[in-house]
């Protein structure tokens, strides 16, 4: 059942649950809703995540805490929305009243809609008895104007895009093969009004995408590369290029992973999924810039002619790379994607990839690492991160670390020393970015997958990066 949001003046009687988001300040001054002594008896203080319910008038009433007014953020509302979805998703229709705060009303409504939609997400494709949430309609009180409705609609559209990315990541690697991933991305692109180009194996060979072909050598299934382009109405104010890693399953190649290490490797196309998800909502966001996306796709397997450690691959831009660890394959296909993106001379490039375990060691499972050749471009990415709640941390690209991947037989090796792996991977990628083009690499190895629910995050694929890329495109200016 499709979920819809409606901007209304007050919660209608038809809503089966009436929920008020309240700050701790409102609890303290007695304006939270139910009598203060009732909240005190229940131990409700308005802390984030706290909920108190009671029946009245034939329906459920509830207050959900969001913390102090002066500390309330859009991400706090997004998290509260997810709590509402999980706590009240058994009702087909609910009403929600926003708390009083200094937040922009449109941003607040968008975040709330995102949280409720993402908190409702379930991947049920392979569940024989899976039950989808009943929640179909949410009335958001506080104003019925067109601007309020547009904010709710935008929140739902962005969350749907993130849900698409989650669906792709959660799909098993034996089902979401490279050809199938390309088919789904192309179908989405056509439906969304994008220009679509799918490179088959013959085109990839003709295009001399040596990194993608090298990783694909161990597979029985052919590679693909999908280009998606959003063109704004009127003259485009710059061009933004997105590149996403699309390794649909990573066994490690001949440098094979352990059994434990492979268990979640269907998520190794999380960067590509985020790019596809973000592109699905471009026509709704309608940024002023042109947005071009490039997603190289393959699995990394151990077939009889798999790339051997010591083999040398030639990337599209002509540079060669000695492969000493076939499990460091993401940078090989991204090298072709970045080379291809650079040829179109965009105003900026950003790539997303589940690239290194080293980044997870440095930043943990919830924060992505950002490396870049341009500080102004990083500032735009950090602003998008702050606006969307998808956290990033700026990591350096030390010039002297390039010595770690010098090769005696090729232009470079595909790995460095055991230390600083996230940074050397970023430096390797930088070798394939066109001269003078602002570029950033976002390593999402940690936040692309979650082993547990956490507010708007569900167990499994998270779709991390969709909101960030969408906001980045919406507010893009050439660095």
Number of C-alpha atoms within 10 A of each C-alpha: 10 7 17 16 24 18 25 20 14 16 21 16 13 12 19 18 27 25 25 22 25 29 28 19 19 21 23 13 9 14 13 23 16 16 11 18 10 12 19 12 8 12 12 18 24 25 17 21 17 17 24 18 16 10 11 10 7 9 14 17 20 20 25 27 27 26 23 17 17 11 10 17 22 22 20 22 27 28 27 27 29 29 24 27 25 19 13 22 21 16 17 17 21 29 25 27 19 18 21 14 16 11 15 10 18 17 20 25 30 25 31 29 29 30 30 30 28 29 27 25 23 17 18 13 10 9 8 7 7 11 10 14 18 16 22 16 18 24 23 28 21 18 15 15 11 10 13 23 20 17 22 26 21 22 27 25 21 28 28 22 26 31 24 21 28 29 22 27 29 23 19 17 22 12 12 20 23 25 20 15 27 26 16 14 26 21 13 19 24 13 10 16 15 22 14 17 15 20 18 16 19 12 13 21 13 10 14 17 27 25 26 33 24 24 30 29 23 20 18 12 15 18 26 27 26 24 24 26 21 25 20 16 11 8 10 13 15 15 22 24 24 32 29 29 30 34 33 29 25 26 22 22 26 19 17 17 15 10 8 8 12 15 13 19 23 25 31 26 34 35 33 33 35 36 34 32 32 29 29 30 23 26 14 13 17 16 22 20 24 23 23 23 25 28 33 30 31 30 33 29 26 22 14 11 12 18 26 19 15 14 15 22 23 21 25 21 20 15 15 20 27 23 26 19 20 27 22 20 26 28 24 26 28 28 30 32 30 29 21 20 25 22 11 12 16 21 21 23 26 25 25 30 29 28 28 21 15 19 24 21 11 15 16 15 17 17 21 30 24 26 24 22 18 15 15 13 21 22 13 19 24 20 16 24 21 16 19 22 18 20 18 23 15 16 17 15 20 11 9 7 15 16 12 17 20 17 18 9 13 16 16 22 21 26 24 22 11 8 10 14 18 24 23 24 25 24 22 22 24 21 16 23 24 20 10 12 16 21 27 25 24 25 29 28 27 24 25 28 27 17 12 10 12 13 21 23 22 22 14 20 27 26 32 29 30 31 25 24 25 26 22 22 26 16 14 23 17 15 15
